[in-house]
Structure formats: structure tokens, C-alpha cells
Amino acid sequence: MREDVPGRANVADTPELAAYYDALAAREMGALWTVANEIEPWFPKPKSVPMIWRWADVRPFVDRAPSLVRPEDAGRRVVMLVNPGRRDISAAVGLLYTGVQVMDAGECASAHRHMASALRFIMEGTGAYTIVEGERMTLGARDFVLTPNGTWHEHGVAEDGSRSIWQDGLDIPMINALDANFYAVHPDLQQVETKPVDSSAALWSGGIIQPTDLRRNWHKPWSPVLKYAFEPAYDALVKASKIHEGSPYDGVIMEYVNPLTGGPVMPTIGASLQMLRPGQHTRAHRHTGSIVYQATKGRGFSVIDGRRYDWSEKDIFVVPSWSVHEHANLSETEDACLFSFNDLPVMRALGIYHEEAFTGTPDGRQPLITA
């Protein structure tokens, strides 16, 4: 603590001051200098801690849920992943929520909407779908779909499908912190499908060429693409890796974007896919903003604040804001991929994003904590 620096609070208590503080408290007031070093820290001090939820530990609880709870009773049958430092708000890290949802063939949940923005990343199963504002999207493994704030949406699995599992990502804690959340169930419980299946992805799949009239008439703050398929994204990573060195901190990393703006898919949540080349071990850095990762291909490890977290496919881990982190691919022959979502759009929109490299060692990597 650097509380003796001139200009920072360093007031010694006296009986008179103690009585003064008591009198303030009795009137719902307080003295700033008693909390200044806490509420205005020298650098970010998140309550969240680095965490990993290994799929081998999560999967049994996910598989057990369908025998215990019906989706029509639970609304959404989800196993939440809760950070020990953020149990008070059910967050996985920072102000981001994540959980693992499961639905069996023929099941569907009622249509609803909320002020929180959301995405779903498919982990396994066949026949899964999401309907957003009348558009049905068919979903395969490692695809992800947006359900932007305020949009009617529902999820289900076709009768001829199989048990489907996906990761939910939402900004619920952020919206609750702003006292701005709303939730509503559709008056008819299900939507009428008014658009062709997978139409938004089809309309915008040209990438560098886009429908002129739709460009002119789209005024919503989120991406007009609601479904982002995995295969085209991975193919883009592979092609980029052959001609582009990538980031020294994240390997070859690409952001899922709103094709109209080139910006994030939603105003409060961004998403990325990154590749670590065979044997690659990145340098360490830190930044404001929290990130939730899922290992989607291969196996490796990440060092977060000096501790090593080994991961393999479907493991989920988090990096809190301002935590020093780096990643490594354990295979010398195959690439490894990480899907992630984050609150970086908020950091950038508010002008509070900050990033710096870790320079403590010659190779730019953290020394491991052995205790």
C-alpha cells in the first residue's frame, strides 16, 4: 500500500474523528478520505480470480440436470459457472456471466427477451436451433449465435436431433449493476417464424459485398448477422496464419465483427477466435476488460497471474481485468484454438481500455508461482 504518498489519504484516527465518522454515518454520509485508497486504487483490483472449469468436472452435472428439471419448469436448464470472487452477482468474471445449457431432442424453451445481451456457443449435439425475432438458425458444433438485448428469442432441439449442449454468455451482471434489466415471456410462449431459415447469415455471407438496401436501413446497434458458423471462421484463421505473423500475445486472433461497422457483434460483448500455432508460446500482457475462454481445438495451457492452467477441448477458463496472461500450445504438430467473449467493447466505448506488455523477464513471460 502506498498510502503515505502526498495527495493520498493518510489520516490518523483520533477520538474526535471517530465521533465525527459516527455522526456522518448516522446521517447516511461518510468521509471520502477513509475509503479513498479503496475506491480509487493505484491500478485495477478485480474481485474476480482466475478460474478454470474443466469439462470432465462440468459434464456430469450437465448430464444429470435433464433427469431432475424440465425446461418448461426451469425456463432455462443451465449449470452456471460462478467465480469465487463474484458469487454476489453470479458472474464468471468481472461483470460477465456464463453457464452451460442442455436440452434433449424435442425439447424447447419458451420465447422470452431481456435487456441483457447474449450469445450461445454450441459445444456438442445435433439439431439445436435458436429463433431470434422470427428467424430460425440451425446450429452445429462450435457455431455461435447472437440474441441481442431486447430481441425475442427461444432455443430448442429438433425431434430427430440429439442431446445438445452450449455455453451461454451474457452481460447480466453489468446490466444489473446499471439497474437497467428487464425480462419478459412472450405472450404466445413461442414465436411465429417469419423469415427464411438462416437468412441473416445468407444475406451477409458475401463479406466484401453487401445488400445495399439493407445497409441503408439497418439502424440497430448490433450485427445484422445472428449466426456465425465455425468452419468459415476457422478457415479464415488457417489462411491468415500462412501470411500473417499475428499477435505476440494472442497468436493469430480474429474478431467476430458487425459487417456494417467492422466493430464488435454487440455493443457490450465482443467475441474472438484465436489460433496458437504448433508449439507456440505467446508473450505475456495485461489489459483492462475481462475475458471468458473456451478451448475449442487442441490442448495447451495459459499462465494467469503466475499460475499455470492446463486446458483441453471444452474446458472454460477466465482472465480477470488487468491479470497478466499468456497462452501456449502443447502440441508440436497441430494447432490449438480458443473461442472467447469479452467486455472490451464497453472498455473502448468508455475510453478506459488500457493494455501493456509484461516486461519482467527477457522472453516476456511470467515466472511461475510455485507456492
N, C-alpha and C positions, 0 to 999 in steps of 0.2 A: 504494500500500500504506500502511495506517495502523498500522504495526507499532510505532510509538513511543507509542501511546496507553496510558496506565496501565491495568494489568489485562490487557494482551495481551502475548504472548511477544515479548521483545526482549533476548535473552541473547547476549552476545558470547562467541565461542568462545575457549577457551584450550587449551594442550596438555593440561592436566589434564582438562578437559571432553571433549576429543576421545578421550582414553584411556577415559574413563567411558562415552562413547557406544559405543565399540568393544566394551567389556566387556558392556554391555547387549545389543548385537546378537548377540554370540556365544552368548547365552542366550535368544535369541528374545524379547527385550524391547526397549523403547525409551523415550525421554523425550518426554512429551507436548508440552513447550514447543518442541520442534524442528519440530513439524508442526501446532501449534495453529492458526496462521493459514491453513493449507491445508485442514484438515478441518473447521474451524468458520469459514467465510468470513463477511464482513460481510453479504453478500447472495448469493443463488444464483449459482453459476458453472458452468453446464452444460457438459459436454464436447461436446454436440451443437451443430451450427451450423445456421443457416437454410439450407434447400436447396429446390430445385425440380427435379422430373424432368418434362420436357416430353414430352407424348405422342408428338410427332414423333420424339423420340430413343428412347423406350422401345419403341414399337410394332414396329420392325423386329426387335428382339431377341426379343420375344414371338412374333412370327410365325415366326421361324426355329426356335424350340425344338421344335415338333412333328415336324419332319423329322430332328431329332437324338436325341430322347429319347422313349421310350414311357412313358405314365403308369404302367403296371404295373411298369416298371423304376425310375422316379424316385420313385414313391409320389405325389408332387405335382409337377407341372411348373410351376415358379414362377420368375419373374425377381425377385429380391429388390432392394429399394431401400434402400441402406445409406448411412447418414450417415458422412461422412469422420471425424467425431469419435467415432463409435461402432462402428467396424469390429471392435473387440474382441468385441462381443456381437451383431453383425449387426442392430443397431437402426436404425430410420429416424430416430427422435428419442427422446431420453430412454430410457425402458425400454419403448418401443413398437416393434413390428415391423410392416412392411408389405411386400407383394410383389404382383406381377401374375401371375395364374394363367391358363393357357389349356388348353382341351380342345376337341377336334373332335367332330363328330357321331358318336354311337355309342360314344364313349369313356366309361369310368367308372373311378374310383379306388377302391381297397379301403376298406372301412369301418374306422375307427380312432377312438381317443379319446386325449385328453391333458389334463393338468391346466391348461394354458393356455386362457384364454377366447378366442373368435374370432368375427369377423364377416366376411361376404363382401358386397361391393358390386358389383353387376353393371354392367359397362361397355358391353358390346355382345354381340350374338348372340341366337339363338333356341333354345328347347328345353332350356336349362340347368335343372338341378334339384339340390336338396340333400335328403338324407334324414337326419333327426335323430330318434333314439330311435323309429324306426318310422314317422315321419311324413314323407311326401314333400311338398316345396314346389316349385312351379313358379315360375321366376324370369324376370322381364323386365328390360329396361334400367332402371337406377337403383333397382331394388329392393335391399333388403339383408336378409340372413338371419343369425340367431344360431346359433352352435354353442357353447353354454355348456360350461364346464370339466367334464370327466368324462363327457360325453354321447357315445354312439356316433354317428358321422356319416360321410357319404360324399357325393361330388359326381359329377355326370356330365352328359352332353348326350344327349338323345333321338336315335334313329336318323334321324328326319326333321328334326332341328334343324340349326343351322349353327355354325361355329366360335364359341365363347363365351369371353369374357374377363372376369375380375372381379378386383377388388382384395381381397386378404386383409388383415385387421387383427387382430393378436394381441398378447397381453401376455407373449410368450415370454421376453423379456429380464428382465422383472420376476419371473416365476415362477422362472427360473433363478437370479436374484440371491438369491432366498429359499431356494435348494436344495430346491425343492418340486415339480419337474416329473416327470411320469410319462408314458409313451407306450405304447400297446398297439394291436395289429392285431386286428380282430375274428376270432374263431376260425373263422367260416364265410366270411370275407372280405367278404361282403355281408350286409346286414340283411334280415330279413323285414319287409315293410311291414304294420303292424298297425293303422294309423289312417287315416281318410279323407284324401285329398289336401288340403293347405292347411287342415286342420281347426282348428289353433290360431288362425289369423287369423280364420276364420269364427266361432269361438266368442266371440272378444273384439272383434269388429268393431263391436259396439253402442256402445263407448266409455263413455257415461254409464250404461249398463245392462249388467250382467254376470251370468254364470251363478252363482247363489247357492251351489250345492253345490261348484262348482269353486273359488270364492273361499275357502270354508271349508277345503278340503282341499289347497290349494296351499301347500307349505312350503319350496319351493326358493328360493334367493337370486337367481334371475334371472327375467326376464319370461316369463310363460306364452305370450306372442306370440313366435313364432320368425321369422316373415316380416313385414317392414314394407315394404309397397308404396309406390312413389314417388308415384303420382298423388294418392292421398288426402293425403299429406304436403304435396305442392306446393300442392294446393287449399287446405289449411289456411293455408299461408303467404300465399297470394293474398288470402284472406278477411281474415286478420289485418292485412295491410298496408293495408287500406282503413279500418280503425278504430283501429289501434294504431300509435303512432309508432315503437315498437321501441327497440333499444339504440343509444345514440350511438356505441358501439364496434363493434357487430356487425350493425347493421341489424335487420331483422325476423328473429329467430332463435328456433327452436323445438327443444326437446329430444325425442328419441325416448324414451318412458318405459315403465316397467313399469306396466301399468294397475292393478295391485293396490296399488301403493305410491306412484305418482307419481314414483318415483325412477328412477335410471338402469337401462338394459336389463340390465346385468350388474354385479356388484359392483366389478369393476376397470376396466371400459371403458364410457364414455358415448359417445353419438352425437348429432349435431345436424344440422339443415338450416337454412340461413340465406339470406335474400334481401337483395340490395342493390338498392334502387330505381334507376330510370334516373338516371344522373349522380351517384349518391350517393357521397360520400367520407367515411368514418367518422373519428371522432377516434381517437387512439392510446391504448392502455393496455397493461398487462402483468400477468401473474398467474403464480403457481406452477402447474405442470402443463404437459404437452406436448400438442400438437395436430397431427394429420395431416389435411390438407385435400385434397379433390378437387374441381376445378371441374366442376360438372355442367350448368351452363347459362350461356351468355353468355361475356363476356370482360372482364377487368379487371386490376387489379394490387394487390399487397399490399406495404407497406413494412414490413420487419422489421429492427429494429436499424439503421435509417437507410439500408437498401438496398432498391431497388425490384425486385420480381419480377413480371413480367408473366405472366398466365396466361389460358388459354382452355380450352375443354371437354376434360376427361380429363387435364389436367395435374395433377400431385400435388405439393404442397409442404408443408413442416413449419415449425412455430413452436416453438422450444425453450422450456422453462420460463423465465420472467422476461424473455423477449425482448419489447421494445416493438414493437407491431404495429398496423397499421390496414389497411383494405381500401377499394377503390374500384371502381366500375362504370364502364367506359369508354363504354358506350352511353348516349345521351341519350333513347332511346325504348324500350328493352327492359330488363327486369330481369335480374339475374345471380344465380346460386345456387351455394352451396358446401355440399357434404356434408363432415362431419368426424367423426373419432372421437378420443377423448382418454382421459387417465388421471385426470381430475378427480374421479371417484368415490372414488379412493384418497386424493387430497389432502383431500377433505372428510371422509371417514370417519376419517382420522387427525388431523383438526383442524389441518392445515398449509396449507390453501388461503388464499392472500392475493392481493389484487388492488388495483391502484391506477391512476389515470388519469395519463397523461403531461401535464405542465403546463408544458413548456419553451417553448411558443410560444402566442400569443394564440388561435390556432384549434385548439389541442390536437393538432396534427400534428407529426411528426418532421421535422427538417431532413434532407435527403438527403445522404448521404456521396458526394462527387464523386470522391474519390481512388480 
